[in-house]
């Protein structure tokens, strides 16, 4: 491969990463709650900017829209990168998750990344996204812990990808799952103490 081709691939990857980051850093939950005069989402419930905390405002439709948009920015970032090839598609998805968790507009303090993680997974390997949903639902029904369901499903995702023969993606999502675990460290602590809020319960 020529040096010019190497530079083209590098620039394409960096462009995909940057586009993904910028799209991923759009705080839809925060913007929607402010638009509909529900206050600053960061001062409510868990202080998170994702759909679960939007649901605590009592607006189920707004929470569903936040979930959809956070999913979409992951999938759209993959699609934007895909125009430059599969490697750029992966980098676009990685950028979206990094943008959601570390948005420049909010002092690099963003959401926990589950919806965007799934959106990236849909864009790169939709059968694994279906498996994620099945594992999440089964765990949530059994325990009524949304955070635990997300952690179990994200841990299962690299295994599912490896089973599908997508070894490179399995490695990528193993790293992304580790990032989700780091972002959920307070949830993990509450789960270990039996203090985590269950689905349907209000959070003080």
Protein Blocks (a to p, Z undefined) as FASTA:
>chain_A
ZZklmmmmmmmmmmmmmmmmmmmmpcfklmmmmmnonojfklgcjlpabfklmmmnopak
lmmmmmmmmmmmmmmmmmmmmmnojklmmmmmmmmmmmmmmcfkloopacehlmmmmmmm
mmmommlmmmmmmmmmmmmmmnopaklmmmmmmmmmmmmmmmnopamlmmmmmmmmmmmm
mmmmmmmmmmmnopaccehiacZZ
